[in-house]
Each structure stands twice: as C-alpha cells, then as structure tokens.
C-alpha cells in the first residue's frame, strides 16, 4: 500500500474545490499517460525501424531514452512540485510531455525521435509525482483515500499493461506515429481539466531544487547505458566501450558525493541506513533489470520471428497484461498470511520460472506455449512481487519520509529496467552473431530471457540475505 506523509500543504487559492471525482479523474489520466508511454512503443518498433532506417541500438534507445529521463528526473519533479506548486508542475509536465509527443510523432530522423522521447521522459518525471500528491491532498484520510489510491495504482498498472494493445492497434490501423500523436489530443483535454478542476498547493516548508544531483544521476545512467550498448558492436575492451562505462561510473560517484554534501539532497543517503529501505530498493533495481525487457523481447519475437502484425502482437499480450493486474491485487491478501518478504520471494521465483519457460521458445513456436502461458507466469510473478517490495521499501522509514521513499522505490525500478534493457539487448545481439534468420533471432531472444531469469534469482538472494524479517527496521 502506498504511504503518504502527513499533510503539509498550503493552499494557494481560495476558490471552491472541484468534486473529488473530478480531481481523481484528472490525476489518474495524467498517470495513465506517463505509464502507458513506457511500453506503448514496443509494438511499433519494427515499423519505426523500417520507416526511419533505425539501427537495433537505436530501437532500444526509443525505450531507454524515455525511461532514463523519467527515472533520473522523477525525484527532482517531486521537489519542484513542493516548491512551485503541485498543480503548476502537473500542468508544466503534461504540457512538456504533450509537446514532445507531437515532435516525436512528426520525427523524420532517428535522432529527432530519440530526442523527443527523452523530453517526453522529462515531462513525465515532472508530471508523475504531482498526480498522487494532488489526489491525497484532495481526499481526506480514511477509507475514501485508500480507495482513491487503489484506483490510482490500478490505473498505473493498467497503463503499463495496455501499452502493447494500444500500440498494436494504432500501428496497424494508422501508423507508428500515432502511438505518440495520440497523446496530443488526450494531453490537451487533461490540461484543460487540470486548469478547471485542480487546486494549487505546495509544501509548507522552504525547499530548493537539487538540480546538480538530478543532472548527475541522469547523465551517469545514460552514459553507463551507452557504454553497455557499445559492447554489442565494439566489445568490452574497446576504448569506445570503456570510456563511457568509466565516465558513467564517475558521474554516479559524483552524484553520491553531491548528495552527501548538499543541504536538501535529491536522494538523502541517510535513508539507506534503514535495511528494509536499502534492501527493497536493491531488490527492486535488480528485479526491474530482469523484468522490464519482457515486453520488448516478446514483441520482437512475435513480430520478427512468428510474423505477427503489430495489432496481433498487441492482442497476443493481453492475457499476460491482465495477469500482472491480478497478481498486484492478490498480493496484499497473501501478505497478511505469509508476510511481505515471503510474498516478494514467491513472486520473483514464479517470474523467474516463467522467464526460464520463455527461454525454451523456438522459431516455429505456437502461441499458447511460446507466448501466452509463459507470459502469464512471468507477469503474475511480477505483479505478486512488486506490491510487497514497495511496501517493504516504505515500511522501515520514518513517517515523514514515506513519500520520498515511495519515489525512491519507483526510481529504482525504472533505472534498473533501463540498464537491464541495455545489458539484455547486448546479450541477445551477441548470441545472434549478426544473423537475422528466424533461428538466430530466436536464439538471441531466448538468451535474453534466460539471463533475465538469472538476474531475478539474484534478486531473491538480495532479499534472503539483506532484507530483515517483516516488521524489523534494521
């Protein structure tokens, strides 16, 4: 369950508040858009490659440019909302996201599309933290707020799950450009709704933005991911690989130094002295690295090997998309019986088994055994694991830090996913050996799924060795 800190808001306007349902609708619509765009491009990737002449590396950066910017600036977006007002940053982030969607949909070259995706991620990072804060400030504590947060969480899960279907329908019936252009009219409507329905609020305490921290962590992750991607073409010992890898690690080290010295850090390092927080973030980072690439490789396998259209590929992923929502809903009930740590371990093991099953796919595979059933197992495990990990990551911190650690756990998952995709794409390309035959592609994708399963098992070890028993902070 998402925890929220005590209200410290100062209303910036005295006008009558809009109905709660209107605030909930506007906040959830914004959240749906930013989560949808993490996965909506997956089914459009082959069309993008054909139309813009993109490289295999460029394709993974269509996903990573958004994810890295989103994760790297998310905590900064939350601080900006505290300082300048949640409604204002909601509208600024949504406006930036919508404008970047238009630019991406009209892109005529690979670099234009990647730049637009990065700006989209920045807009999403400004927008996303305000959606939950706006909602919790509009709904009094108690059952009503719990239901509102549950709706917000379900919308987020639904946005990620719906990405494949929405992207497939738009790509097949219109073109790949519409997976981005569709955000423009929807974003404009949500902006109008936000202006009309949302009430301004900001934190009562004075704060400042840790811009150096946000820039360093985002640049470090992007540079590190670029270095990993370079191994596909240059190898691990080439200067073109080693230089960005070293530069990325140096930038991340500088980020930690800045966070240790600044008065109001983007990521207070003291939080990681609490074992439950540090272990949950480490596990979420590792599991994000293993699970995030599932949609990417499943889509490529369905289209490049089995010959599915974009629409058919999107429809093929519906069962697994629904299963992650089911797993997320079931997890809280199991947590009351087994405990959060045990449910996390169980979920990760189920997901790892699904990834192992998926790695057995063949070039002439059948839908039920090569996509549907292993996909259901992978995503059921993912849904089962994510909710208790988020709970563990917030339960050990002080109540006043609950909102911050919730942002940290989401950032860890997204950052892990972005770097994981870079690593797994390199693993797949290495196994393919430059061949594009169905058999070679299948072998590469299978190796990526097998590696993902091993990464998830490492996540289990992190929980078993590091995470304290439920209810313990240290």
N, C-alpha and C positions, 0 to 999 in steps of 0.2 A: 504494500500500500504506500502511496506517495505521502510523505510527511511534509507539512508546511510550517514555517516558523510563525510565531505569534505576530498578529497584525501590527505593523509599524508604519502604516501608510498615512500620508497626509493628503486628503482630497484637494485637488487643485481647482475644483469647480463646485459651485453650489447648486447647479441645476438638478432637477429631479432625475433620479436614476432610472435607466431603462429597465423593463421587466427582466427577471433573471434568465428566462428562456432566450431572450434576445442576446444577452451577454454571452451565454453558453454557446449559442449558435455561431456568433462571430468568432469567439476564441477557438472553438473546435474546427471551424472552417479554415482558419489560419494554420492550425496544427496539422490538419489533414493535407493541406497543400505541401508543406515543407517535408513531411514524411513520405508522401507519395512520390516526390521527385527524387528520392534516394534510389528507387527501384523502377520507376516508370520507363526509364530509357533503355532498360535491358533488352526488351523485345525489339527495340528499334535499332540496336547496334549494327546488325548486318546491313540494314538499309542505309544507315549513316555511312558505313564504310564504303558501300558501293557508290553512293551519291557524291561524297566528298573526297573519295580516294584515301581514306584514313588507314593508317598502319594499325597493326594489332596492339602496339603500345598506346597509340592514340585512343583506341577504343576503351581501354581500361582507365585512361585518364578522363574520359567522359564521365565515368562514375567517380573516380578518385578526386578530381578537381572540386566537385561539389562536396564530397564527404569530408575532405581535409579542411576546406574553408569553413564548412559547417561546424565541425568539431573544434577547430582551433580558435574560432571566434565566439563560440557559444557562451562561455563564461563571461567574456567581455560584453556580450549582448545583454546578459543579466545585470551586470554592473551599470551599464548605460541606462537601462530601464529604471534602476533605483535612483540614479542621479537626475536624469532628464524627464522621467515620467514614463509609466508603462504604456499608456495609450499612445503617446507620441512615438515611442520606439516601435510599437506594434505597427503603426502606420508607416513609419520610415522603412522598417524592414520589409513590410509587404510591398511597398512601392518599389523598393530596390529589386526585390525578388521578381515582381511582375515585369519591370523594365528589362531585366536580364533575360527573362523568359522570351520576351519579344525579340531581343537581339539574337538569342540562340536559335530561335525558330527561323530567323532570316539569314543565318550564317551562310557564307559562301565558301569558306575555307576552314580547315581543321583548327587553326589557331583561334579563329573567331568563335567557334563553338566552344572550345575549351575555356577561353577567357569568359564567355558568357556563363558557363557552368560554375566557374569559380566565383563570379559575382553573385550568381544565384545562391550559392552556399553562404556567402557573406550576409546576404539579405535574410536568409533563413535563420542564421545564427543570431541576428538582431531581433527577429520576429519571435522565434520559438520560446525563449524564456518568459516573454511577457504573456503568452497565452494562458499558462497555468496561474501566474500571479494575478492577472486580471480576473480570472474565474474565481479564485479563492477569496479575493477581496470583495467580490460581489455576492457571495453565498455565505451565510452565517455558519459557524462551526456546528457540527452535528450531522445527523443522517442525510440532510439535504446536500451538504458539502461532500460527503462521502460518495453519494450518488453522482454528483456533478463530476468529481474527479474520476470516478469509474467510467463515466461517459467519455471524458477527455482521453483516458487511457485506451479505451476501446477504439475510439476514432483514430488514435495514433497507430495502433496495431492494424486497424483496417486499411489505413492509408498505405502502409508498407506492403500489406498482403494484396491490395488491389492494383498495385503498380503494374504487374505483369499483364493482367487482363486489360486494364485501361490502355497501356502502351500497345498491346497487340491489336486491339480494336481500332485505335486511331491510326496506327501504322498501316494496317491492311486496308481500311476503308478510305483513308485520306492520304497521309504520308507521314514519314518520321517527324517532320517538322511540327506536326500538331501535338506531339507529346509535350512540346514546350509551349506552343502557341495557345493551347487550351487554358493555360494558366492566366492568360491576359484578361479575357472577359470575366473569369471567376475572381481573379485578384481584384479587378476594378469593382466588382459588386461587393466584395468583402471590405474594401477600403471605404466605400460608401456606408456600409453597415457599421463599420468601426467608428466613423465620424459621427454617425447618428446615435449609436447605442452605447458606446463605451464612455466611462467617466475617468478622467485623469487622476492618477495617484502616483506618489513617489515615496521613497523611504524617508523616515523622519530624521535619520542621522546623515551627517555630511559624509560624502564619499568622493573618491576621484577614480578616474579610469586608469587601469594598468595597461596602457597601450603597448609599452615595450614588451611586457610579458606575452600579450596576445600575438604580437608580431613575431616574436622569437619562437614560440611554440609552433605556430602555423608554418613559419619558414623552415624550422627544423624538421617537422614531419614531412613537408613537401619535398625537401631536399633529400631526406633519407629514403622516401618512397621512390624518388627519381633514381637514386643510386641503385636501389634494388632492381628497378626496371631495366637499368643499363646492363645488368648481368646477363639478360636474355641474349643480347647481341654482342657484348664485349667480353663477357666472362668476369669472374670475381677478382682477377688480379690486374686487370687493365686500369690505367690511370683514370679513364672516363668513368669507372665504377668506384674506385677507391676514394677519389677526391670528393664527390658528393656524399658518399657514406660518411667520411670523416667530417665534412662540413656540417652535415645534418646532426651528427652526434655532438659536435661542438656547439651548435646553436641550441640544442636541447640542454646541454650543460650550462650555458649562459642563462637560459630560461630559469633553471633551478637556482642559479646564483642570484638573479634578479628577484625571484620570489622570496628568497631567504632574507633579502635586504630591504625590500620596499615596505612602506608602512601599511598599505592596503593592497595586498597581493591578489592577483587573479586567482591563484590556487594556493591557499595557505598550507604550507608544508606541515604545520603542526597537526593537521587533521590525520596525516598518515601515521602518527604515533599511536592512533587507535587501531588495534589489529583488525577489527572487523571491517573498518573502512579501507585500510590498505589491502587486506586480503580480497575483499569483494571487488575492489577496483582492478586489482591484478587479475583476478579470475575473469572479470567482465572483459578486460582488454584481450586476454588470451582467447576467450570464447568468441569474442567479436571477430578476432582474426581468423578463427576456424569456420564460423557460421556465415559471415557476411557474404562471401563469394558464392554461396549456394545458388542464388538466383541468377548470377552472372553466368556460371558454367552450365547450369541446367538449361538456360535459354539458348546458349550457343550450341549445346548438344542437340536440342530439339530441332533447331533450325539448320545448323550446318551439317549435321550427320543424318538425322532422321528425315530431313526435308520438310519440316513443318513450316507453315506460313506464320507470320507474326501473330495473327489472330489465333491460330490453332495453338501456338506455343503459349500464348496467354491463357487460353482456356484450359490447357493441359495442367497448368499450375494452380488452378482453382482449389482442388482438394487439399493440397499442402498449405495454401494460403489460409483456408478456413481452419485448418488444424492448429496453426500457431495461435489463433484467437482462442480456440477451445482449450489448448494447453495453458494459456495465460489465465483463463477463467477457472480452470480446475486447480491450479497451483495453490491459491490461498486456502482451499479446503484441505488439501493434503498437508499444507504447512501446519495446520492446527493439530494434526495427528502425528506426523513424522518429524516436524521441525524444519525450519528454513534451510539449514545447511544440508540435511539429508535429501530434501526435495531438489535442491540445486544439483547435488551429485547425481541423483537419479536421472534428472532431466538431461544433464550433459552426457551421461552414459548412453541413454536412449538415442540422443542425437548422434553420438559417435558411432553407434551400431548402424544407424541409418546412413551415415556417410560411408561406412565400410560396405554396406549393401550397394550403394550407388556406384562405388568404385568397380563393381563387377559388370557394369554395363558393356554392351557390345555394339558394334557398328550396325547390326540388324536387329537391335533390341525392340521389344514390344512395349507399348505404353504402360500397361499395368505393372509390369515387373521392372521396367527400366526408368520410369518417371514417377508414376503415381504412388506406389506403395513405399519405395524408399524416401520419396519426398514427404509423404505423410509422417514417416518415422522421424526424419530429420527435424521437421518443423514442429512436431508435437514435443519432442525433446527440447527444442529451443524455447518454445512457449513455457514449458514446465520449468526451465532453469532461470529464465530472465526475471520473472517476478520475485522469487525468493532472493536472488542475487541483489536486486535493487533494494529489497527490504533489509538485507544484511548490511548493505553499504550505508544505510542511513540510521540503523537502529543503535549503533555504538557511539554515534556522535552526540554532542550536546544539542538540546532542542533548538537553540538559536542558530545552529549550523545546518539544520535539516535541509533547508532549501539549497544551500551551497553543495552539500554532499550529493543531493539528488542530481544536480547539474554535473557533478564530477563523474557519477556513475554512467550517465548518458554520454559524456565526453569520452570516457574510457572505451565504451563500446564502439563508438563511431570511429575513434582514432585507431583502435585495434582492427576494425574492419577495413579501413583504408590501407593500412600497412599490410594486412593479411592478403588483400586482393593483389597487391603488388608482388608479394612473395609467391603466391599460388599461381599467378599468371606466368611468372618466370619459371616455376617448376613445370607447368603444363607445356610451355614453349620448348623447354629443354628436352622433354620427353618426346615431343613431336619431331624434333630434329629438322625443322624447316619443311617438312612434308605437309600437304593439305589433303591427303586422301582421307576418306572416312575412318579408316582403321587407325591412321596416325592421330587424327584429331581425337578419336575416342580414347586412345591410349593416353594422350596428354590430359584430357579432362578427367579420366579415371585416376591418374596420378595425383591430380589436384585434390580430388575428393578423398583419396587415401591419406594424403598429407594433412588435410583438414581433420580427419578422424584422429590422427596422432596429436595434432595441436589440442584438440578437445580433451584427450586423455591427460595432456599436460595440465589443462585447467582443473581436472579432477584432483591431481596431485597438489596443486596450489591450495585448493580448498581443504583437503585432508590434512596437509602439513602446516598450514598457516592459519586458517580460519578457526577462531575459538568456538567452543560449543555455544549453542543458541543461548542468548541472554547474557553472555560474557563480553565485556568490552576489551579485555586485554588477555 
